[in-house]
Amino acid sequence: MTPTDELDRQLARGWTRELTQDGDVIAARVVELDGCFSEGSTLEEALTNLDNALKLWLGAAIKSGIPIPEPMSFNQYASMRGSRSLRDE
């Protein structure tokens, strides 16, 4: 598999995206990937910027041979977050 094929395969996986309002900015991160985060002034901008960050993060990991963790399931994410409602953030 070429690095481009592997990047496409990784991008198609179900990564957990977490968004948090921080004043006038929406912070966004991929939960499973340390250091994969971005922000935007709108939801759409934050998600677009996060998609770009994800592509760069995965591309660098593939090129460097860094292991890429498995995406977590919704149940794993919910357990990680505890009993607090996601809407309460």
Number of C-alpha atoms within 10 A of each C-alpha: 7 7 11 11 10 14 19 14 11 19 15 9 10 12 18 15 15 14 18 14 15 10 8 9 14 19 21 24 25 20 16 16 17 9 12 20 23 21 22 18 14 14 17 11 14 22 22 16 18 24 20 14 20 22 17 14 17 21 19 13 14 17 10 9 9 10 9 13 8 12 17 14 12 11 9 11 14 14 11 9 11 10 8 10 9 10 5 5 8
